[in-house]
Amino acid sequence: MRVYIIGAGPGDPRLLTLRAAELIESCPVVLYTGSLVPKEVVQRARKDAVVLDSSSMTLDEIIGLMAGARDADQDVARVHTGDPLIFGSTAEQMRRLAELGIPFEIVPGVSSFTAAAAALGRELTLPELSQTVILTRAEGRTFMPDGEKLHDLARHRATLVLFLSITLLKSTARELTPAYGEDCPVAVIHKASWPDQLIITGTLADIEQKVRAARINSTSIIIVGRVLTAVDFANSRLYASDFSHKFRKATSPAPPDEEGLRQ
């Protein structure tokens, strides 16, 4: 018996991994977060499977169901939205499973933040502009550790991706503005990859008003950074004709400054 902690992807059932689909189709018990996982995902379950929505359950109830499946020697597909290891509330489940000696395996999924970037058609890391992506959230009922307040992270001016923060957008923009500037581009992607996906773009100065006008207050990724609108950025060295690597030799001389570095 094993509990499979499965990432169901951001919403589009076609973004389910082959491994995830295989397990959902074969496990006799399927426990899913019904508030976020599309019905089409769990409709893959076999006809005799017990399929339960955990939206209204407590942690004790969830673990109790898993323990009951263990006693019946039944595998469990525990289906979470996106990737289960990014703001997935899975750590406390894994801790309890370990305490009970119930084996588990994690099946990664497509995260909503990568689906959001794909919806925008933007790479989040651009040479000489931003080579770092920070995944975080605004401080609300969940307190942030020391050094992880938004104003601390903003000092890096890296590409910033915020989960679970759409209702705190006004204070978030205010906290980020001193470091990023009020003209810094922002994109809000509501329900990335779902049929009713909505993209709202703006700047730190006006994004909150635009989102409020659109009446968006849930299930959204916020991306902040100059990569969102940049067109004048350096090319990657990977495909440069003067750049050698394991699979290709350079076909032209390296620029003088790079030759200097090699010496």
N, C-alpha and C positions, 0 to 999 in steps of 0.2 A: 504493500500500500504506500502511496505517496501523494502529497499535496503539491500540485503544480501551480505556482503563482505566475499567472500568464498576463502579459501585456497585450491588450486587444487593439492597440493602435489608437489614433486620434478620433476616429468616428467612421470613416469610410470602411465598410466591411472588406473591401478589396485590399486594404492595407494590412490585414491580418497576416501574420507570418504562416508559412506552411506548417511549422511545428505547432504553433498555437491552434490552428484549425484541426490538425490531426488529434490533438489532445481533447479539444472540446467535443469532437465527434466520437471519441472513444471512452471518455470517463463516465462512470455511472452516476457521479454526483457533479453538478455544475453550479457553482455559487458565483454570482456576478453582481457588479455594482450597477443596478438598473437605472440609476439617475444619469449615467454617462455612457454605458455600453449599449450600443444599438441592439435592438431585438434580433436583427438579422444575424448577429454574431452567435448568439446562443441558440438560435433556431437550427444550428448545425448539430446540436446534441442529439444523441440517439433517442429513439422513441420511448424507451423504457427508463431513460435517465431521470433522476430527480433534479429539477432545475429550480433554483431558488434565488430570489432577489434580496441582496443584503442591505439595500438602502435604509431600511428601517430597523436593522439589527444592531445590537451592541457588540463590542468585542467579545464579551463572554459568550454571547449567543453564537457568534461566528465560530469561535474555537470549539464550542460545544458540538456544533454540527460536524466539524472536522474530526473531533475525537470519536463521535458516533460512527463516522465513516471508517475510521481506523479500526474500531472494534468489529465492524462488519467486513473488514478487509476490502474496502472500496476506495479506488483512487478518486481524488477530488480535483476538478479544474476550477481554480480560484481565479476568476477573470476580472482584471482591473483595466481601467482605461489607460491609453497611452503606453508609456513604459512604466512598469510597476516600481522601479527604483528611483523615480524622480517625483517627489511629492505624492507618493502613492499610498501612504499610511500602511505600508506593508511591514515595516521594521518591527512594530509591536506584535504583529501576527507571527512573524518568524521567531521572535523571542519566545512567545508562548509555545509555539510548536516545538522549539528546541527543548524547552523545559519539560514538555510532555513526551519527548522522545519520538515525535512524529516526523518522519523524513519529509523533506520538501525540496523542490527544485524550482529555480527561477527561469522563466522563458521571457526574454526581453521583447519589447514591442516598439513600434514607431512612436516616438514622443510627439506630443502636440506642438512642441516648439519647433521641431524640424518640419512638421506639416505646415506650420504657420509660415516659416521661411520659404517653403516651397510654394505656398499660395501667393506669396509676394513676388516670387521669382528672383530672390536676392540671396547672394552668398553672405554669410554673417562674418566671415573672416576675409579681409582684403589686405594684400601686401602694403606695408608702410602706412596703413590707416588703422586697422584693428586686427590683431592676431589673437585676441582673447575674447571668449564669450562667457559672461557671468550669468549663471542661472540662479535666480533668487526670488524673493517675494517681498512685498511691502509688509511692514509690521502692523499687525492688527491684534486679534485675540491670541495669536501665536507670537510670542516675544522673540526677537532676534538676539543671537549671542553677541557678546562684545566684539566689536570690529566688523560686524556684518550689517550695521545700519546702512540704509541707502546712501546717506551722505558719505559714509566711509568707502563704500564700493564705488561711488561715483567719481572719486578722485582718480581712478584708473582711466576713466573715459573710454572704457572698452565697450564692445557691444553688450547691451544689457537686456536680458530676457526675464520678464516677470510673470510668474504664475500666481494665480489666486489673489490678484490685486486690483481687479477692475473696479471694485467699489471704493477703493482708496486712491483712485487716479488723481484727484485734485491735490491731495497732500503729497503724493508721489512725485508729481510734476514739480511742485514747489521745492521738494527736497533735492531733486536732481539738477535743477536749473543753475545753481551757482557753478557747478563743475562743467556741465555740458553746454550751457548757454540756452536761452529761451528759444533760439531758432533751430535747435537740434531736432532732427526728424524723429517722429514716433509713429509706429503702426500698431493698431489694435486689430487682432484677428479673432473674430467671434466664431466659435464652432468650426475651427479649421478642418477642412475636408468633408464636412457634413453638407447635405443638399442646401441648407439655409445659411451657409457660410457668408459672413459679412466682413469686409475689410474697411477700416476707417484710418485714414492717414492725416497727419498734421505735424505740429511741432509741440514742444513742451509748453509753449505759450497758449495754444488753442485746442489741444487734443481733448481735454476734459469737457469743454463745451460741446465739441462735435460728438463725443460719445454719449453725453447726456441727451443731446438732441435726438440721437438714434435710439435712445432708451435701451442701451446695452448695459446689463448689470450682472452678467454671469458668463461662465464658460468661455473665457477669453484669454489670449496670450498678448502681452504688451512687449513690443520690441523697441528699444531706444538705441540710437547710434547713427553716426555719419555714414555707415555702410549702406543705409537704406536708400540714399539718394545719390551716392557718389558715382561719378562717371570718369573722373580724372584720377585714376589710381594706377599704381605700377602693375605690370604684368607679373605673374608668378615666374620664378626662375625655372620651374620644372620643365617648361617647354621651350626655353630659350635655346637658340642654336649654338651658343657659346657655353652651354652648361652640360657637363658630363655626369652621368649616373650609371648605375648598374646595368641598365638596359639600353643605353644609347651613349655614343661618344659625341663630344662636341664637334660641330662641323665648321665653326668659325672661332677666331681667337677671343679670349675673354677680355672684357674692358680693362684698361690699365689699372684702375683702382682694385679690381678683383685679383689681377695678377700680383699686385702688391701684397694683398692679403695672403695669397698662397705662399709667397716668399717669407 
